[in-house]
Structure formats: C-alpha cells, structure tokens
Amino acid sequence: MPRANRRSEQHVPLAMGRLSGMERREVHPDGAWIVRRVRGAATGKVYRCPGCQQTLSDAIAHVVAWPADGLRGLPDRRHWHGPCWSARDRRH
C-alpha cells in the first residue's frame, strides 16, 4: 500500500524579522542605516559597542550596522549589542 505523504497546500508566510544574517534598511533621526543581525561565531574577535562602550565578543548574537549611503564601506561598520542598538535613539 502506498504511503500518503502529501504536502499541505497551506502557505505560511516567511517571518523576515526572524532570519539571521539578512540585511535590512532602517531609518532613524540620525539617518538611514543598513542593519544585520548576526549569530554568535566564536572566532575570537572582540569589538567595542558604541552604545555602552563595553566589549562585545563575536561569540554572542549582536547587530552590525553601517550608514545606508555605504560610501566608506567596511570602516563604517559598527558592532552593537542588540539592546544597545534598540535603545540608541533614547540616548544622548
């Protein structure tokens, strides 16, 4: 007897916000930014978060952001803690 392995015809929309590594454009009072959420990599690199000035290991999930105009490229990328990036509009 054949097996009844049929795929469901229901379409489930893809939650773009949950994808890691996908770039998106965000507009804030200080300009437009390209933002990428990054999963932990554990390659041993350490960054300094511009929001809290604390060290940020690449082993933890974090945010990489750079100006959307992209004129300078790599030197403009900044690695942020997720909560620091979310709260940056509320800081002075």
C-alpha positions as CSV (number, residue, x, y, z in Angstrom):
1,M,0.0,0.0,0.0
2,P,1.5,3.4,-0.9
3,R,2.2,6.0,1.7
4,A,0.1,9.1,1.9
5,N,2.8,11.7,2.3
6,R,1.2,14.7,0.8
7,R,2.4,18.2,1.3
8,S,0.0,20.7,2.8
9,E,-1.4,23.3,0.4
10,Q,-1.3,25.9,3.1
11,H,1.1,28.7,2.6
12,V,2.9,30.0,5.7
13,P,4.5,33.5,5.2
14,L,8.2,33.8,5.9
15,A,8.9,35.9,9.0
16,M,11.7,38.1,7.7
17,G,12.5,39.6,11.1
18,R,13.5,36.2,12.4
19,L,16.1,35.5,9.8
20,S,19.7,35.9,11.0
21,G,22.2,37.5,8.6
22,M,19.6,39.2,6.5
23,E,20.2,42.9,5.9
24,R,17.5,45.5,6.2
25,R,17.3,49.2,5.9
26,E,16.3,51.2,9.0
27,V,15.7,55.0,9.1
28,H,16.4,56.8,12.3
29,P,16.7,60.5,13.2
30,D,20.5,60.4,12.5
31,G,20.0,58.9,9.1
32,A,19.4,55.6,7.2
33,W,21.3,52.5,8.2
34,I,21.8,49.0,6.9
35,V,21.4,46.6,9.8
36,R,22.3,42.9,10.0
37,R,21.6,40.7,13.0
38,V,24.5,38.3,13.4
39,R,24.6,35.0,15.3
40,G,27.5,34.1,17.6
41,A,30.5,32.9,15.7
42,A,33.2,32.2,18.3
43,T,36.1,33.2,16.1
44,G,37.7,35.1,19.0
45,K,37.1,38.6,17.7
46,V,36.2,41.3,20.2
47,Y,34.5,44.6,19.4
48,R,33.5,47.7,21.4
49,C,29.8,48.5,21.4
50,P,29.3,52.2,20.5
51,G,26.2,52.3,22.7
52,C,27.6,51.2,26.1
53,Q,31.3,51.3,25.3
54,Q,31.7,47.7,26.7
55,T,33.4,44.9,24.9
56,L,31.4,42.7,22.7
57,S,32.5,39.1,21.8
58,D,31.6,37.8,18.5
59,A,30.5,34.6,20.2
60,I,27.2,36.2,21.2
61,A,24.4,37.4,18.9
62,H,24.7,41.1,18.1
63,V,23.9,43.7,15.5
64,V,26.2,45.1,12.8
65,A,25.1,48.5,11.4
66,W,26.6,50.9,8.8
67,P,25.3,54.0,7.0
68,A,23.0,53.2,4.1
69,D,24.9,55.5,1.8
70,G,27.8,53.0,2.0
71,L,30.4,55.4,0.7
72,R,33.2,54.3,3.1
73,G,32.2,50.6,3.4
74,L,34.0,48.4,6.0
75,P,35.5,51.1,8.2
76,D,31.9,52.4,9.0
77,R,30.6,49.1,10.2
78,R,29.8,49.0,14.0
79,H,29.0,46.0,16.1
80,W,26.3,46.7,18.7
81,H,24.7,44.7,21.5
82,G,21.1,44.1,20.4
83,P,19.5,46.1,23.3
84,C,22.0,49.0,22.8
85,W,21.0,49.3,19.1
86,S,17.3,49.2,20.1
87,A,17.8,51.9,22.7
88,R,20.2,54.2,20.8
89,D,17.5,56.7,19.8
90,R,16.8,57.3,23.5
91,R,20.4,58.0,24.4
92,H,22.1,61.4,24.3
